Every structure is written in C-alpha cells, then in structure tokens.
C-alpha cells in the first residue's frame, strides 16, 4: 500500500465519525425540541434565558401566569396592533414585513426588525436575546414547531405571559400590576396600549407616565385597537 493511501484512510475515518456525531446530535436536538414544545403546549414555561440574565445581573424577577381567557381581550388586540397585524393570517413569518424591515435597515437609521409574535414567542421561550445566525436559525425552527403544535391561541397566551414588560417584569399580569395597580383582566384600551408600547424596549421604556416616542406609540396603538376589533384581526385568539 502506498504511503499516500495510508494517510488518506485515517482522514476519511475521522470525517465519517464527525459526520456521524453531527447527524446524531441533530436528531437528538430535533427529538428533544419537539418533546419540549409538546410539553409547553399544556404546561406554562417555568423559566427563560432572559429571566436568567436578569437574575445573573442581580435583579429580581416578577411574573404571574394568567390564562388567555382571563386577560382582557384588548391586550391581545394591542399587541396585534403594535407588533403583528397579520398574526392571524400568517404561518409564523410575515415575509412582506421582513422585506420592508430589510429595506429600511439598509437605508440606515434606527434598526427595525420584521419579527412576528410567533417568532418573538419562540425566541423568548426557547432562546436568548440578541442576534447571530445560530439564534436566528433556532428561532425559525421553533417558530415552525409552535405554529404546528401550539396554534395561535396558545402562542398568544404564552407570549402575553413571558414577554418582558419592564425591568425584571415578565408577562402582562405582572406588568399591569406594576404600572396600574391591578391585574390584566380589566385593562382599559389605553393601559393595554401602554404595555404594548413598552414591549420592543422593556428595559428602557415605562408603561406609566410615558414620554416621547413611547407616549406617541401608545396613542397610535390605542387607535389601532379599534381597527383590530372592527376588522376581526384577532379572530384566531377569540
């Protein structure tokens, strides 16, 4: 046997081993992710990596789970109005919003995303904040899973319970009590809109006595809530 052939055989062996390990790891990830998503179809997610980040930073975490039936309907309308007007009609991704965000971002100025409520829920529950191709790929995978396994009502319910509504505050129930002194079951349109206006930057915006952009954005969401109601853009969560 020639010397070159002896060198190539061990190399091919390592390539096959690495390929085998990669395939097994991918299969394990797929199975585990499907199992966890299936469990969370019925069980409230107990914790998220974003909450862990708050704890590591020395902040306390406040959260209180509330079923979608016990949350004022205007809260779901407010997040649809402010975050994802096509929530009930898309299958996890709003490609027109993604394309529009890409065009805006390419032209400079304030960076804006095109994420749907489904994508944000997938990120909040299963992944970490921030960008990167790995996180984006994971977000896409978990978005497909929750759309297929959970359905729209469960996605909205989980989103309203795990979204960060203030520093160390998670879910609209905790947010409503922090800002307005009562639960999320009896929010006014303006209160729901103020919580929705906080969601894009919860560590920098306040739901009570908002100023500047947050106040204007909240007022815009109040007007859009009526549109969501009249056009039944929230039909999939009713």
N, C-alpha and C positions, 0 to 999 in steps of 0.2 A: 504494500500500500504506500502510495506517495505521501510525502510529508504534508503537502498542502491539503490532501483529503483528510488526514488525521486531524488537522486543525479545524476543518470545516464541520466535522461531525459533532464535536462538543458544542460548538457555537449554535448549530441547528438544534441541539438538545435543549440548551438554555432558552432559546426562542420559543420552543414548543412548551416548555414549563411555564414561562412567563405568560404566554397566550392562554394556557390552561387556567392559571391562577386568576387572570383577568376575567375570563368567562365565568368562573365560579363566583368571584366577587360580585360581578354584575348580576348574576342570577340571585345571589343571596340578598343583594340590595333590592332587587325588584320584588322578591317574595316578602321581605320584611316591610317594605314601604306599603305594599298592598294590604298586608295584615294590619299595620298601624292605622292606615286610612280607614279600613273597615271597622276597627275598634272605635275610632273617633266619630264614626257615623252615629254612634249611640252614646258614647261616653265623652263628657267635656274634656278637652285637652287640659291636663293639670298644670302645665308649665311650658314656657317657651324660652328660646335662647335670648330674646330681647329682655325678658324678665330677669334672666340670669345675669345679663350685662348690668342691669340696674343694681342688683344685689352685690356684684363684684365691685361696683363703684361706690358702695356704702349707702345706697338708697333703699328704703323700704318699698315693698310692692303692695299695692292695694288693688284687689279685684273681687268681683262678686258675680257669679254666673246667673244669668236670667234667661229663661226660655223666650223664643221669639214671640210667642203668644202673649207674654207678659210685658213686652216692650212696646211703647206707644208706636203705632204704625207710622207716624210722621218721622220717626228716627230712621227707619229703613228708607222712606222716601227722601229724606235729607241726604243720606249717603249716596243714593242713586243719583240724585240731582247734582251733588257736588263731585262725585268720584267716577260714576259709571252709568250714564243714562241708558246704555244698551245692555245693562246687566241681564235682563230677562230674555233678550233675543240672541245673544252670542253664546258660544260654547266654550267660554273660558278666555278667549282672546278677541280683542277688538282691533282688527288689522288696520282699519282706517284711522283709529286713534293712534296706533303705534306709528304709522307712516307720517301722520301730521306732527307727532312729537319729534320724530327724527328730523323732519324738515325744519321745525322751529329751532331745535338744538344745533343743527348745522349752521344756522344763520347767526348764531351767537346769542348772548344774553343769558337770562336765567334758564337753567336746565330744567326741563319738564319731562315727565315720563308718560307712557301711554298704558300703564298697568290697569287691568280691570280689578273689580272687587275680588273676583276668583283668584287672580294672580297674587293680590295682596294678602288674601287669606292663606294661600299656600305658603308664601314667604313667612308670614307672621307665625304660623303654627309649626312648620317643619324646618325652617332655615334661619339664617341670620340676616341682619340688615346690611346694607351696602351693596356694591356692585360686583363685577367679576363674572367671567364666562361660566365658571363652575356653579356659582349661585344661580345665575340666570337659567342654566340648563336644568338644575334641580327644581327651580320654580316652575318651569314649563312642564316637567314630568309630574309634579304634584298637582298642578292645575288640571291636567288631564285626568288624573285619578279622582280628585274630589268632584269634578264635574260629572264623572261617570258613576261614582259610588255614592256621593252625598246628595246631589241635586241642589237646586237653587235655594230652597228654604233653609236647608242645613248650612249651606255656605254662608248665607246672610246671617244666620243665628250665630255661627262661630265667629264670623268677622266682627259682629257687634259686641262680642264678649271678649275677644283677645286683642282688638286694636288698641293701640296706646292712645289714651285721651288726655294725657298730661304726664308730667314727670313722675314716674313710679305708679301711674294710674292706668289701669287696663280695663277696657270694656265700658260700655255706655252707662251701665248701672253705677259703677264707681265714679265715672265722670260726672254724671248728673248729680250725685250726692256731693261731690267735691265742689262743683260750680254753683249748684242751685239749691242744695239742701234737701232734695227729695229724690225718689227713685226714678228710673227710666220709664216707669209705667204710666206716668202722667206728664209728659213733656209737652210744652207748647211748641208751635212751629218754630218760633224764634229760638227757643232753647235747643231744640234738635238741630237747627241750622248752625248754631254756635259750636256745638260739639263736632258737627261735620266739618266746619271750617278749621278746627284745630287739628284734625287727623293728618294732613300732609306734613306738618311740623309740630308734633305734640310737645316737644321739649322747648320750643321757642314761642308758642302761642298760648293764649289764655282764653278760656271759654266765658269768663266773666269780665265785664268791662273791657271788651276787646278794643284794640286801637288799630288805626291804619288799614293795611290790606286785610287783616283778619276780620275787622268790622265790615268792610265793604263786601268781602267774600261771603260772610254770613248773611248779609242783607240780600245778596244775589241768590243764595241758596233758598232763602225764605220764599222768594218769588218763584223759584223753580219747583218748589214742593207742590204748589198748586198745579203746575203743568204735569208733574208726575202723577198726581191724583186724577186729574181730568183725562189724561191720555192712557191711564192704567199701565204706566211703565213699571209699576210694582206688582203686576198681576201674578207673577210667578212666586211671590212670597206671601200672598194673601191666602 
